[in-house]
Amino acid sequence: MNGIEVEIDNLSGFCYGVIRAIETAEKELEKNGILFSLGEIVHNNVEVNRLKNKGLYTISHENIGKVEPKKILIRAHGEPPETYETAQKSGIEIIDCTCPVVLKLQERIKRAYEEAKRCDGVIVIFGKKRHAEVNGLVGQTEGNAIVIENVDEVAQIDCSRPVFLFSQTTKSSEGFEELRKIIADKIEQSGGDLAMFKAYNTICRQVSGRKPHLENFARKHDVVIFVSGKQSSNGKVLYQSCKNANPNSYFVEQADDINPEWFADCKTVGVCGATSTPKWLMEEIAEQIGSEFTEF
Ligand code: SF4
């Protein structure tokens, strides 16, 4: 086999929120040489290690008050109000890198929660339980929001009450639409008032816009290498889109995960990734495929 053509997807890589958080951290590291991120700054081990070498350390909530210097970074996912209170009590300065899209969503949920309290409504969040962004969203409701991971969990919602439905920013639009319909059906079947059901598709455009683009990209190539951290929610969603469009799609975290056998009889390879995948890593992987596996 000779001359594999490798293309990197031009829309893959860090989204606006992640770029903003990493740039802020790097500026701070240039000044002080050390900084603590509350949770991994991005769901990508390779990038987390690169930044660790520059002095960015990941800490958990239990250690907020113990850091020295007394400064922590809040990543793009955001945090619930309790985190800000804990930091304030411990005299810790916060560098807040909550993505503006997430911040807006937190504010919307907070307002909806106030309305829900007045009408005995219920806040439902379509998202992954205990995911950092979801924790931040649930925190806007004094912990009272119900988190639904999939349609099988709809039974948990009391549809006789007004329902306010939101989504974690990185879920799939199809999943949200399916959930919206099932809740609407359940309200109708139980004789409830559909006018009291408010569904807000709050999926980030940086994620939903990439899906159709990635499907076209995946169809164009014999083999697709999708690069992402395993913990990345949008990585899972976007990889599934690639896999549906092209069954020869493979999920890798780093170059070592690549199996040369994937490229047998292959002429073109597409390299793409999640909103948490660094461009430099995709470039490194593309280069390796082009040089090492061409003669396989
Ligand atoms: S995916 Fe969207 S909401 Fe999430 S950090 Fe990126 S830009 Fe912000």
Residues whose N, C-alpha, C, O or C-beta is under 5 A from the ligand:
A	BS01	SF4	C15 Y16 G17 V18 A76 C99 V101 V102 T169 C204 Q206 T275
